[in-house]
Amino acid sequence: MKRIAEPASALRGRIGHAIFSRVAGPDGPATRARIHGTPGPRWFAPESPVRRVHGDASMFIGGLSALLLQSLHPLAMAAVAAHSGFRGDPWGRLQRTSTFLAVTTYGTADSAQQAVDRVRAVHDTVRGTAPDGREYHASDPHLLRWVHVAEVDMFLRAHQRYGARPLDDAGCDGYVAGMARIATALGVPDPPVDLAELAERLAAYRPELHATPDALATTRFLLLDPPVPLLARLPYGVLAANAVSLLPPWASRALRVPRLPADGLCVRPLGSAVTAGIRWALASARPAA
């Protein structure tokens, strides 16, 4: 038994390290130690819904779904296309985003506020004119609210479908309410605090949303030409198909991506299997929440 267990453990470690280094960057271990090891009060308790959702491998699907949905607001997409540098440095952008989520979810209250302050300072510098002639500013409360509600909706939908421990109704409301704390700190006015309010806010944006050429190009980049190694293309493709399946039907139509039946053999079961594999690989290196 020992001879079998050792190679499996080594394989698990290699896969986990490869995934973590891609998501967290070269300074990931030091950053993780600092986030989890620094004493002090936190914004979220260990068993909070926010920690449960953000600590699960379903975030790999939810994050991709959120990017696709967010791209459908023309002004938000124009700001990303002009200022984020996601094409030239996609992994760097992912690492910055994942670090922000980790700090605000698990870090001390002081560290979380400092992370928010840095993001707000960046937002203050991001402004310009969209291809349709409208001006945008990343600090615009209306745009901030759109990015927030799209993110919260997709993160939660992914967790409820692929998470190891889906939330009950009260937990789902608790997740939305917890995320409102981060949103308020970022400058989002009147963020939703339960599922009903989240659905209302999303519906209110529907008349503003459509796929611009930048949104379609971003979708092709994320789904068809991702910056992942050849060996990772198949599992990434499974994650991408499941990310599309989470989108509202009108959103996948707008982005011109095929939508396979979520419960078919090619989508949800494989998505659950890949998510479980990522969870297995990362679990041995994860510190206590």
ZADOKE-313089 format. One record per residue: x negated, y, z negated of N, C-alpha, C in turn. Coordinates in pm, whole numbers, plus 32768, in hexadecimal, padded with zeros to 4 digits. Atoms other than C-alpha are relative to their C-alpha. Layout:
BEGIN
((X, Y, Z), (X, Y, Z), (X, Y, Z))
...
END
This chain:
BEGIN
((7FAD, 7F88, 8000), (8000, 8000, 8000), (7FAA, 807D, 8000))
((8055, 7F8B, 8008), (7EE5, 80EF, 7FB1), (7FC6, 8025, 8087))
((8039, 7FE4, 7F7C), (7E4D, 80CA, 810B), (8066, 8042, 805C))
((7F98, 7FC3, 7FAD), (7F9A, 8128, 81A9), (801E, 808D, 7FCF))
((7FDA, 7F7F, 8038), (7FE2, 8248, 80BC), (7F99, 806C, 801E))
((8068, 7F9B, 7FEC), (7E94, 82F8, 80EA), (8005, 803E, 808C))
((7FF5, 7FC2, 7F7C), (7EAA, 8326, 8266), (807F, 8054, 800F))
((7F84, 7FB4, 7FF7), (8015, 8397, 8246), (7FF2, 8085, 7FB8))
((8015, 7F85, 804B), (7FB1, 8494, 813F), (7FA6, 8060, 804C))
((805B, 7FAA, 7FB3), (7E94, 8512, 8216), (8047, 803F, 8077))
((7FB4, 7FCC, 7F8F), (7F79, 8535, 8343), (805F, 806D, 7FD3))
((7FA4, 7F9C, 8036), (8077, 85EC, 8271), (7FB8, 8083, 7FE3))
((804E, 7F88, 8020), (7F6A, 86DA, 81F9), (7FD6, 804D, 807B))
((802C, 7FBD, 7F85), (7EE9, 8722, 8357), (8072, 804A, 8043))
((7F8C, 7FC2, 7FC1), (8042, 8767, 83E2), (802E, 8079, 7FAE))
((7FD5, 7F92, 8056), (80A2, 883A, 82B7), (7FA4, 8078, 8009))
((8060, 7F93, 7FF4), (7F63, 8905, 82CF), (800E, 8049, 8085))
((7FF3, 7FC2, 7F7D), (7F92, 893F, 8443), (807C, 805A, 8007))
((7F85, 7FAF, 7FFF), (80F8, 89BA, 8415), (7FEF, 807B, 7FA8))
((800D, 7F91, 805D), (80A7, 8A90, 82E7), (7FA1, 806B, 8035))
((8061, 7F9F, 7FCE), (7F78, 8B32, 838A), (8039, 8052, 8073))
((7FBF, 7FB6, 7F94), (8047, 8B90, 84BB), (8061, 8068, 7FCA))
((7F97, 7FA8, 8035), (815B, 8C2A, 83EB), (7FC7, 8069, 7FA1))
((8032, 7FA6, 8068), (808F, 8CC7, 82D3), (7F7D, 8044, 8025))
((807C, 7FC2, 7FD7), (7F49, 8D17, 8386), (7F88, 7FCD, 7FB2))
((807A, 8032, 803F), (7DDE, 8CE0, 831D), (7FF7, 8020, 7F6B))
((8003, 7FDC, 808E), (7E14, 8D8F, 81D0), (8077, 7FC6, 7FB3))
((7F88, 8037, 803C), (7F4B, 8CC1, 8187), (7FEE, 7FC5, 7F75))
((8010, 803B, 8086), (7EC4, 8BF4, 8061), (7FE9, 8068, 7F94))
((801A, 7F97, 8063), (7E3E, 8D29, 7FAE), (807D, 8054, 7FE7))
((7F86, 7FB1, 800E), (7F7C, 8DEB, 7FF3), (8068, 7FB2, 7FAF))
((7FA1, 8053, 8048), (8051, 8CCA, 7F76), (7FDD, 7FF9, 7F6C))
((802A, 8007, 808C), (7F84, 8CAB, 7E37), (801F, 8083, 7FB9))
((7FE5, 7F7E, 803E), (7FA8, 8E1F, 7DF6), (8096, 8014, 7FEB))
((7F6E, 7FED, 800A), (8120, 8E21, 7E3A), (8038, 7FAF, 7F8C))
((7FC5, 805A, 8064), (816E, 8CF8, 7D5B), (7FBA, 8008, 7F78))
((804D, 8004, 807C), (805D, 8D24, 7C58), (7FFE, 8080, 7FAF))
((8001, 7F82, 804A), (807E, 8E92, 7BF9), (8075, 8006, 7F9E))
((7F91, 7FFB, 8061), (8147, 8EB2, 7AB7), (8050, 8080, 800C))
((7FAA, 7F8A, 7FFE), (826A, 8FA0, 7A9B), (808D, 7FDD, 802A))
((7F75, 8019, 7FD8), (83E0, 8FBE, 7AD7), (800E, 7FF9, 8098))
((7FE4, 8012, 7F72), (846C, 8F57, 7C2A), (808A, 8035, 8022))
((7F7B, 7FD8, 7FD3), (8592, 8FCF, 7CF8), (8061, 7F8B, 7FFA))
((7FA8, 8074, 7FF8), (8618, 8E6B, 7D0E), (7FD2, 7F91, 7FA3))
((801E, 806D, 805D), (862C, 8D55, 7C0E), (7FDD, 7F81, 804E))
((802A, 807A, 7FBB), (859A, 8BFD, 7C61), (8070, 7FB3, 8045))
((7F93, 804C, 7FC4), (86EE, 8B5F, 7CA7), (8062, 8058, 804E))
((7FA8, 7FA6, 7FB7), (8780, 8C89, 7D63), (8019, 7FCC, 808E))
((7FE5, 8028, 7F76), (8825, 8C4E, 7EB6), (7F97, 8034, 8062))
((8065, 7FC9, 7FA5), (8723, 8D30, 7F5B), (7F85, 7FA8, 8002))
((8074, 8058, 8004), (8607, 8C54, 7EE5), (801D, 7F78, 803F))
((7FE0, 8082, 7FC7), (86BC, 8B18, 7F49), (7FFF, 8007, 8099))
((7FFB, 7FF4, 7F6E), (86F9, 8B94, 80AC), (7F75, 8018, 8039))
((8081, 7FD9, 7FC6), (85A5, 8C32, 80E7), (7F93, 7F98, 7FE9))
((8063, 8067, 8019), (84EB, 8B0A, 8056), (8014, 7F80, 804F))
((7FE0, 807A, 7FB6), (8583, 8A0F, 8147), (7FCE, 800A, 8090))
((8033, 8005, 7F77), (84FC, 89A1, 8299), (8067, 8029, 8068))
((7F9A, 7FD0, 7FA2), (8648, 8A02, 833A), (7FE5, 808E, 802E))
((8025, 7F78, 7FD7), (85B3, 8B61, 8348), (7FBA, 8003, 8087))
((8042, 8003, 7F7E), (84ED, 8AF3, 8479), (8068, 800E, 8070))
((7F93, 7FF1, 7F9F), (8636, 8AD6, 8536), (8047, 8085, 7FED))
((7FB8, 7F84, 801B), (86E4, 8BF9, 848B), (7FB4, 807B, 802D))
((804F, 7F8D, 7FD5), (85C6, 8CE7, 84D2), (8004, 8014, 8096))
((7FF9, 7FF5, 7F6E), (85CA, 8C99, 8644), (808B, 802D, 802C))
((7F78, 7FD5, 7FE0), (8745, 8CBC, 8651), (8011, 8095, 7FE4))
((7FF3, 7F74, 8024), (872B, 8E0C, 85A2), (7FBF, 805A, 8069))
((8042, 7FB0, 7F99), (8632, 8E90, 86A1), (8055, 8009, 807F))
((7FAD, 8000, 7F87), (8715, 8E29, 87C0), (807B, 8059, 7FEF))
((7F88, 7FAF, 8016), (884A, 8EC6, 8726), (7FDD, 8094, 7FF4))
((8027, 7F74, 8011), (8797, 9007, 86C0), (7FE0, 8043, 8085))
((8029, 7FC6, 7F7F), (871B, 9036, 8825), (8075, 8039, 804E))
((7F8B, 7FD5, 7FB3), (887F, 9078, 889A), (802C, 808F, 7FE0))
((7FE5, 7F71, 8011), (8887, 91D6, 8809), (7F99, 804D, 8053))
((805F, 7FC0, 7FA4), (87ED, 92AD, 891D), (7F99, 805A, 7FBD))
((805F, 7FA5, 803F), (874F, 93AE, 8835), (7F9D, 7FB4, 7FA7))
((805B, 8052, 8050), (86C1, 92AB, 8745), (7F9C, 7FB9, 805A))
((8058, 8046, 7FA4), (8635, 91EB, 886D), (7F9C, 805F, 803F))
((805C, 7F9F, 7FC7), (859F, 9326, 8904), (7F8F, 8020, 7F9F))
((8066, 7FE3, 8064), (84E9, 936F, 87BF), (7F9D, 7F8C, 7FF4))
((8058, 8074, 8008), (8461, 920C, 87AC), (7FA6, 7FF6, 807B))
((804C, 800D, 7F84), (83F6, 9209, 8918), (7F90, 8067, 8009))
((8061, 7F94, 7FF3), (833D, 9354, 88FB), (7F99, 8005, 7F90))
((8055, 7FE8, 8074), (82A3, 933C, 87A3), (7FD0, 7F85, 7FB4))
((8022, 8070, 8058), (828F, 91DE, 8711), (7F83, 7FB4, 802B))
((8073, 804C, 7FD1), (8180, 9146, 87ED), (8011, 7F6B, 7FF4))
((7FE9, 808F, 8017), (8226, 8FF2, 87CB), (7FC9, 7FAA, 8071))
((8036, 8052, 7F92), (81B2, 8F80, 8924), (7F6A, 7FF1, 7FF5))
((8091, 8006, 800B), (8047, 8FD7, 88EC), (7FD0, 7FB9, 7F83))
((8027, 803D, 807E), (803E, 8F59, 8787), (807A, 7FC3, 7FBB))
((7F86, 8039, 803B), (8170, 8E7E, 8745), (7FE9, 7FC1, 7F79))
((8019, 8041, 8080), (80CE, 8DBA, 862D), (7FE6, 8067, 7F93))
((8016, 7F96, 8063), (805C, 8EF7, 8581), (8082, 803B, 7FD0))
((7F7E, 7FCA, 8029), (81BE, 8F7D, 8585), (804B, 7F9D, 7FA7))
((7FC0, 8065, 8053), (8243, 8E34, 84FD), (7FC3, 7FFD, 7F74))
((8043, 8006, 8081), (813E, 8E34, 83EA), (8024, 8079, 7FA9))
((7FD9, 7F8A, 804D), (8193, 8F98, 8382), (808F, 7FF3, 7FCC))
((7F76, 8012, 802A), (8305, 8F44, 8379), (800C, 7F98, 7F92))
((7FF7, 8069, 8066), (82D3, 8E03, 82B5), (7FC5, 802E, 7F7C))
((803B, 7FCB, 807B), (81F4, 8EB7, 81BB), (8061, 805E, 7FBA))
((7F9C, 7FA6, 803B), (82FD, 8FC2, 8187), (806E, 7FB0, 7FBB))
((7F97, 8052, 803C), (8406, 8EB9, 8149), (7FCD, 7FBB, 7F82))
((8037, 8046, 8074), (8321, 8DFD, 805B), (7FEF, 805F, 7F8A))
((8018, 7FA1, 806D), (82C5, 8F32, 7F92), (8083, 802D, 7FC2))
((7F82, 7FD0, 8038), (8429, 8FB1, 7F6F), (8050, 7F90, 7FBF))
((7FB6, 8072, 803A), (84B0, 8E55, 7F21), (7FBF, 7FCC, 7F81))
((8046, 8044, 806D), (83A5, 8DD1, 7E34), (7FA2, 805A, 7FB0))
((8063, 7FAC, 8042), (82BD, 8EF0, 7DDB), (8039, 804F, 7F8B))
((7FD4, 7FAB, 806E), (82CA, 8FDA, 7CB3), (8055, 8072, 8038))
((7FAC, 7F91, 7FD6), (83C3, 90F8, 7CBD), (7FAB, 8073, 8037))
((8058, 7F95, 7FCF), (82A3, 91EF, 7CE5), (7FCB, 7FE0, 808B))
((8034, 8028, 7F7D), (8210, 9129, 7E08), (806D, 8008, 806B))
((7F91, 7FFA, 7FA1), (8365, 910E, 7EAE), (801C, 808F, 8028))
((7FE6, 7F74, 7FE0), (839C, 9284, 7E95), (7F90, 803A, 8057))
((8070, 7FD1, 7FAE), (8241, 92C8, 7F23), (800C, 7FCE, 8090))
((7FED, 8036, 7F7A), (828A, 91E2, 804A), (806E, 804C, 804A))
((7F93, 7FB3, 7FC5), (83D2, 9299, 8089), (7FCF, 808B, 8027))
((8032, 7F7A, 7FE3), (8323, 93EA, 8076), (7FA7, 8001, 807D))
((8055, 8007, 7F88), (8225, 937C, 817C), (8055, 7FF3, 807D))
((7FA9, 8010, 7F8C), (8338, 930C, 8269), (8048, 8083, 8020))
((7FBA, 7F81, 7FE8), (83F5, 9451, 823A), (7FA1, 8068, 803C))
((8061, 7FA3, 7FC6), (82B8, 9515, 8286), (7FEA, 7FE4, 8094))
((800E, 8024, 7F73), (828F, 9454, 83CC), (807D, 802A, 804D))
((7F84, 7FDB, 7FBD), (83FD, 9489, 8425), (8006, 8096, 801D))
((7FFD, 7F6F, 7FEC), (83D0, 9600, 83FC), (7FB3, 802C, 807B))
((8052, 7FDB, 7F8C), (82D1, 9600, 8517), (8036, 7FC8, 8083))
((7FCE, 8043, 7F87), (839C, 952B, 860C), (8078, 804B, 8035))
((7F94, 7FB8, 7FBE), (846C, 9604, 86F1), (7FDF, 800C, 8093))
((8017, 7FF5, 7F71), (849A, 9633, 8864), (8083, 800C, 804A))
((7F8A, 7FF8, 7FAB), (858C, 962C, 8986), (8013, 7F7A, 8046))
((7FE1, 8081, 7FC1), (8635, 94EE, 89FF), (800E, 8013, 8097))
((7FEF, 7FF6, 7F6E), (864C, 949E, 8B75), (8084, 8041, 802B))
((7F81, 7FC2, 7FDB), (87B7, 9516, 8B72), (8006, 8094, 7FDC))
((8006, 7F72, 801D), (8747, 966F, 8AFF), (8020, 8026, 7F71))
((7FE0, 7FE1, 808A), (87B6, 965A, 8996), (7F82, 7FFB, 7FA9))
((8070, 8000, 805D), (86C4, 96AF, 8882), (8018, 7F9B, 7F91))
((7FF7, 805D, 8070), (8679, 95B4, 8771), (7F9A, 8025, 7F97))
((805B, 7FEE, 8070), (85D3, 95C4, 861E), (8012, 7F88, 7FA5))
((7FF6, 807B, 804F), (8583, 948D, 8554), (803A, 8018, 7F76))
((7FC5, 7FE1, 8082), (85F3, 953E, 8416), (8094, 8022, 8009))
((7F70, 7FE5, 7FEF), (874F, 9577, 84A6), (804F, 7F9A, 7FAD))
((7FB6, 805E, 8056), (8836, 94E1, 839D), (8059, 7FA0, 804D))
((7FA9, 8057, 7FB1), (891E, 9459, 84A9), (7FB2, 7F8C, 803D))
((8054, 806B, 7FC8), (8805, 9394, 854F), (7FCC, 7FA5, 7F92))
((802F, 8052, 8070), (877C, 9322, 8401), (806C, 7F9E, 7FD2))
((7F93, 8058, 802B), (88D1, 9298, 83A4), (8013, 7F8F, 8064))
((7FF0, 806A, 7F9C), (88EA, 91D9, 84EE), (7F95, 7F94, 7FEE))
((806C, 8061, 8011), (8795, 9136, 84C0), (8018, 7FAC, 7F83))
((7FE8, 8047, 807F), (87F4, 90DB, 835C), (8070, 7F9A, 800D))
((7F8F, 805D, 7FFE), (8949, 9041, 839D), (7FE7, 7F8D, 8061))
((8020, 806D, 7FA3), (88CC, 8F7C, 84CB), (7FA2, 7F9C, 7FBF))
((8060, 8057, 8044), (87AC, 8EF3, 83FF), (8043, 7FAC, 7F94))
((7FBF, 8048, 806D), (887E, 8E98, 82D1), (805D, 7F94, 8036))
((7FA1, 8061, 7FC8), (8986, 8DED, 83A6), (7FB8, 7F87, 8039))
((8046, 8071, 7FC3), (888E, 8D18, 8468), (7FB1, 7FAF, 7F9A))
((8047, 804C, 8068), (87B8, 8CBD, 833A), (8061, 7FA5, 7FB5))
((7FA0, 804D, 804E), (88ED, 8C4C, 827E), (803E, 7F90, 8052))
((7FC7, 8069, 7FAA), (8987, 8B8F, 83A3), (7F9E, 7F8D, 8012))
((8064, 8069, 7FF0), (8841, 8AD4, 83D9), (7FF4, 7FAD, 7F80))
((800D, 804A, 807E), (8829, 8A79, 826A), (8078, 7FA5, 7FE9))
((7F89, 8051, 8017), (898E, 89FD, 825B), (8005, 7F87, 805D))
((7FFF, 8070, 7FA2), (8957, 891D, 8389), (7F88, 7FA4, 7FEE))
((807A, 8050, 8000), (87EF, 88A8, 8359), (7FB9, 7FFC, 7F78))
((8044, 7FF9, 8080), (8793, 88F8, 81F0), (800C, 7F7F, 7FB0))
((7FFD, 8079, 8053), (873F, 87E8, 80F7), (806E, 8007, 7F98))
((7F98, 7FF0, 8065), (8835, 8876, 7FFA), (805B, 8075, 8027))
((7FA6, 7F93, 7FD7), (8949, 8941, 80A2), (8048, 803D, 7F87))
((7FBE, 7FB7, 806C), (89F2, 8A46, 7FCA), (8097, 7FE8, 8002))
((7F6E, 7FFD, 8003), (8B5A, 8A3C, 7F54), (802F, 808E, 8020))
((7FCB, 7F7D, 7FD8), (8C40, 8B64, 7F9B), (7FCA, 806F, 7FA7))
((8034, 7F9A, 805B), (8BD2, 8C1F, 7E64), (7F6C, 801A, 801B))
((808D, 7FEF, 7FE0), (8A67, 8BE1, 7EC0), (7FEA, 8050, 807F))
((800A, 7FB2, 7F84), (8A9D, 8C6A, 801F), (8018, 8094, 7FE4))
((7FE8, 7F75, 8027), (8B34, 8DA6, 7F8D), (7F89, 8037, 7FB2))
((8074, 7FD6, 804D), (8A10, 8DB3, 7E9C), (7F88, 801F, 8058))
((806F, 7FE4, 7FA5), (8918, 8DA1, 7FBA), (8013, 8087, 8043))
((7FE5, 7F80, 7FBF), (89BE, 8EC3, 8070), (7FEA, 8073, 7F9E))
((8011, 7F98, 8065), (89C6, 8F8C, 7F2D), (7F6C, 8014, 7FDD))
((808E, 7FF4, 801D), (885A, 8F3E, 7EE3), (7FB4, 8049, 806E))
((8042, 7FBD, 7F90), (87EB, 8FA9, 803C), (8023, 8094, 8007))
((7FDA, 7F73, 8004), (88A9, 90EE, 8008), (7F9E, 8050, 7FAC))
((8062, 7FB9, 8053), (87A8, 9146, 7F00), (7F88, 802A, 8054))
((8070, 7FDF, 7FA9), (868E, 9136, 7FFF), (802C, 8068, 8066))
((7FCE, 7FA4, 7F9B), (8763, 91EA, 8102), (800B, 808E, 7FCA))
((7FF2, 7F7C, 803D), (87B1, 9309, 8018), (7F78, 8041, 7FED))
((8087, 7FCA, 8011), (8640, 9332, 7FC8), (7FC4, 802E, 8084))
((8033, 7FDC, 7F7C), (85F6, 9341, 813D), (8049, 8077, 803D))
((7FB6, 7F8E, 7FCC), (86F5, 9456, 8170), (807F, 7FDD, 8049))
((7F82, 8029, 7FBF), (8822, 938F, 81EB), (8074, 8034, 7FAC))
((7F8F, 7FCD, 804E), (8960, 9446, 8182), (8070, 7F98, 7FF6))
((7F8B, 8054, 8016), (8A7A, 937B, 80EC), (7FF2, 7F76, 803F))
((800E, 8086, 7FC7), (89F6, 921E, 8141), (806D, 7FA3, 7FCD))
((7F99, 805D, 8030), (8AEE, 90FD, 8129), (7FD0, 7FB5, 7F86))
((8023, 8047, 807B), (8AFA, 9047, 7FDE), (8046, 7F79, 7FF5))
((7FC5, 8086, 7FFD), (8BC7, 8F13, 803D), (801A, 7FD9, 8091))
((7FED, 8031, 7F78), (8C1F, 8E3F, 816C), (8069, 804E, 804D))
((7F96, 7FB7, 7FBA), (8D5E, 8EFD, 81BB), (7FCC, 8086, 8033))
((8037, 7F81, 7FD5), (8CA8, 904A, 81C7), (7F98, 7FEC, 806E))
((8063, 801C, 7F98), (8B90, 8FAF, 8295), (8045, 7FEC, 8086))
((7FB7, 8016, 7F83), (8C8A, 8F39, 839B), (803A, 8082, 8035))
((7FC7, 7F80, 7FD5), (8D2E, 9090, 83A3), (7F95, 8059, 803F))
((806C, 7FAB, 7FCA), (8BE2, 9145, 83D9), (7FD2, 7FCD, 8088))
((802A, 8038, 7F7F), (8B7B, 9057, 84EF), (8066, 801F, 806D))
((7F98, 7FE7, 7F9C), (8CC8, 907E, 85A2), (8001, 8092, 802A))
((7FFD, 7F72, 7FE0), (8CAE, 91F8, 858F), (7F95, 8027, 8067))
((806B, 7FE1, 7FA0), (8B6B, 91F1, 865D), (801B, 7FC6, 808A))
((7FED, 8049, 7F83), (8BF8, 9115, 876F), (800C, 805A, 807B))
((7FF5, 7FAD, 7F87), (8C59, 9233, 8860), (7F7B, 803E, 802D))
((8080, 7FC2, 7FDE), (8AF2, 92B7, 8856), (7F9B, 7F9F, 803E))
((8065, 8065, 7FE2), (8A47, 9171, 88AE), (8009, 7FCF, 808F))
((800B, 8040, 7F7D), (89D2, 90F9, 8A01), (7F6C, 7FE5, 801B))
((8089, 8028, 7FE1), (889D, 9061, 8A9C), (7FC2, 8060, 8064))
((804E, 7FAB, 7FA6), (87AA, 915B, 8B32), (7F95, 7FAB, 8043))
((8071, 804B, 7FC6), (868C, 90F0, 8C16), (7F96, 7FDB, 7F99))
((8061, 8021, 8069), (85A7, 9102, 8AE7), (8030, 7F8B, 7FAA))
((7FC9, 806F, 8050), (868F, 901C, 8A23), (7FF5, 7F7D, 804C))
((800B, 807A, 7FB0), (8697, 8F20, 8B40), (7F6F, 7FD2, 800B))
((808D, 8024, 7FF9), (851D, 8F2D, 8B61), (7FCF, 7FC6, 7F7C))
((8026, 8033, 8084), (84F5, 8EF9, 89EB), (8037, 7F73, 7FEC))
((7FC4, 8085, 800C), (85E2, 8DD0, 89F8), (7FAF, 7F99, 804E))
((8052, 805C, 7FB1), (8518, 8D31, 8B10), (7F7C, 7FE4, 7FBA))
((8080, 8010, 8046), (83D8, 8D6C, 8A4C), (800F, 7FA2, 7F89))
((7FED, 804F, 8079), (8462, 8CD4, 890C), (8028, 7F70, 801D))
((7FCA, 8086, 7FE7), (8511, 8BAA, 89AB), (7FB2, 7FB1, 8068))
((803D, 8047, 7F90), (8451, 8B57, 8AE8), (7F68, 800B, 8005))
((8091, 7FEE, 7FF9), (82F0, 8BDD, 8ABB), (7FC7, 8024, 7F77))
((802C, 7FDE, 8087), (82A7, 8BD4, 8945), (7F69, 7FED, 7FF1))
((8091, 800B, 8015), (8141, 8C05, 88CB), (7FDE, 7F91, 7F9E))
((801B, 8071, 8058), (8125, 8AA9, 8836), (7FA9, 7F9B, 804B))
((8054, 8065, 7FBF), (802A, 8991, 8879), (8055, 7F9A, 804B))
((7FBA, 8060, 7FAC), (8086, 8889, 8979), (8042, 7F92, 7FAD))
((7FC9, 806C, 8051), (80B9, 877D, 886F), (807B, 802B, 7FAF))
((7F8E, 7FCF, 804F), (81B3, 885C, 87BB), (8076, 8029, 8057))
((7F95, 7FD2, 7FA9), (8286, 88A9, 88ED), (8082, 7FB3, 7FED))
((7F86, 8050, 800F), (8378, 8789, 88BB), (804C, 8022, 7F7F))
((7FB4, 7FD9, 8079), (83CD, 87CE, 874B), (802E, 8090, 8004))
((7FD3, 7F75, 7FF5), (83D9, 8942, 8797), (807C, 8008, 8058))
((7F8B, 8001, 7FA9), (84CC, 88FB, 88B2), (807D, 7FD2, 7FB7))
((7F8E, 802D, 8051), (85AA, 8840, 87BE), (8030, 8071, 7FA6))
((7FD9, 7F8F, 8055), (85A2, 8967, 86CD), (8046, 806C, 8051))
((7FC4, 7F98, 7FAC), (85F0, 8A56, 87EB), (808D, 7FDC, 8029))
((7F79, 802A, 7FD9), (871B, 898A, 8862), (8061, 800F, 7F8C))
((7FA9, 7FF3, 8075), (87A5, 8987, 8702), (8015, 8092, 7FDA))
((7FEF, 7F71, 8018), (8766, 8AFB, 86DA), (806C, 8039, 805B))
((7F99, 7FD2, 7FA3), (8839, 8B39, 8810), (8089, 7FCE, 7FD5))
((7F7E, 8039, 8027), (894A, 8A54, 878C), (803E, 804B, 7F8B))
((7FCB, 7FB3, 8070), (896C, 8B33, 8657), (803F, 8084, 802C))
((7FCF, 7F7F, 7FD3), (89B5, 8C6A, 8726), (8095, 7FFA, 801D))
((7F76, 7FFB, 7FD0), (8B1B, 8CD9, 8761), (8003, 7FE5, 8097))
((7FFB, 801E, 7F70), (8B89, 8C5D, 88BB), (7FED, 807A, 8059))
((800E, 7F88, 7FAE), (8BA2, 8DC1, 8940), (7F6E, 802D, 8007))
((808C, 7FD6, 8002), (8A38, 8E00, 88D9), (7FAB, 7FA9, 805B))
((804D, 8057, 7FA7), (89AA, 8CCF, 898A), (8024, 801B, 8092))
((7FDB, 7FDD, 7F76), (8A71, 8D2D, 8AC1), (7FBB, 8081, 802B))
((803F, 7F81, 7FDE), (89EA, 8E90, 8AB6), (7F6B, 7FEE, 801C))
((808F, 8018, 7FEF), (8886, 8E0D, 8A99), (7FE1, 7F9D, 806F))
((800C, 805B, 7F8D), (88C5, 8D18, 8BB8), (7FB1, 7F83, 7FDE))
((8042, 807C, 8028), (8851, 8BE7, 8AFA), (8068, 7F92, 7FF7))
((7FA0, 806F, 8007), (88F8, 8A92, 8B19), (801A, 7FD9, 7F70))
((7FD8, 8024, 8087), (89B3, 8A1E, 89E9), (802F, 7F70, 8000))
((7FDA, 808C, 8009), (89B8, 88A8, 89A6), (805A, 7FEA, 7F88))
((7FAC, 801C, 8075), (8ABB, 8811, 88BB), (7FAC, 7FEE, 7F83))
((8053, 7FFF, 8079), (8A37, 8848, 875B), (7FF2, 7F75, 7FC2))
((8005, 8084, 803F), (8A8B, 86E8, 86EA), (7FD7, 7F91, 8063))
((802D, 8063, 7FA0), (8A09, 863C, 8824), (7F7A, 7FC5, 7FD9))
((807B, 8045, 8021), (88E1, 8551, 8820), (7F84, 8057, 8011))
((8077, 7FB0, 7FE2), (87F6, 865F, 88A4), (7FF2, 807B, 7FA7))
((8007, 7F82, 8049), (883F, 8773, 87AD), (7FFC, 7FE9, 7F68))
((8000, 7FFD, 8093), (88AC, 8758, 8641), (7FB3, 7F8C, 7FC1))
((804E, 806A, 8041), (8823, 85FE, 85E9), (7F69, 8013, 800F))
((808F, 7FE8, 7FEE), (86D1, 8650, 8682), (7FD2, 807A, 7FB1))
((8023, 7F8A, 804F), (86D6, 87A6, 85DF), (7FF0, 7FDF, 7F6D))
((800B, 802B, 808C), (8714, 8707, 848E), (7F82, 7FAF, 7FEA))
((8077, 8054, 800E), (85FC, 860F, 84CB), (7F80, 8054, 8002))
((8077, 7FAC, 7FFA), (84FC, 8717, 8530), (7FF5, 8057, 7F83))
((8002, 7FAE, 807A), (8560, 87F6, 840D), (7FD4, 7FAD, 7F88))
((8029, 8057, 806C), (853C, 86D0, 831F), (7F6A, 7FE2, 8008))
((808F, 8018, 7FEF), (83E3, 868A, 83B2), (7FAD, 8077, 7FD1))
((8047, 7F89, 802E), (8374, 87F1, 8376), (8006, 800A, 7F68))
((7FEF, 7FFB, 8092), (83FF, 87E4, 8215), (7FA1, 7F9B, 7FBD))
((8058, 8069, 8036), (8340, 869F, 81D4), (7F6E, 802D, 8006))
((808C, 7FD9, 7FEF), (81FA, 872F, 825B), (7FDA, 8071, 7FA2))
((8022, 7F8C, 8051), (820B, 8871, 8194), (8011, 7FEA, 7F6B))
((7FDC, 800F, 808D), (828C, 87E5, 804B), (7F88, 7FEC, 7FA5))
((8070, 8020, 805A), (8140, 8766, 7FC3), (7FAE, 8079, 7FDD))
((8053, 7F88, 801A), (809E, 88BD, 7FDC), (804F, 8073, 7FC4))
((7FAD, 7F92, 8030), (81C1, 898A, 7F5A), (7FF8, 800B, 7F69))
((8001, 7FEE, 8091), (819E, 8A20, 7E00), (808B, 8002, 7FC8))
((7F7C, 7FFA, 803F), (82B8, 8A1A, 7D08), (803E, 8088, 8016))
((7FBD, 7F81, 7FE4), (83BE, 8B24, 7D55), (800A, 8053, 7F81))
END
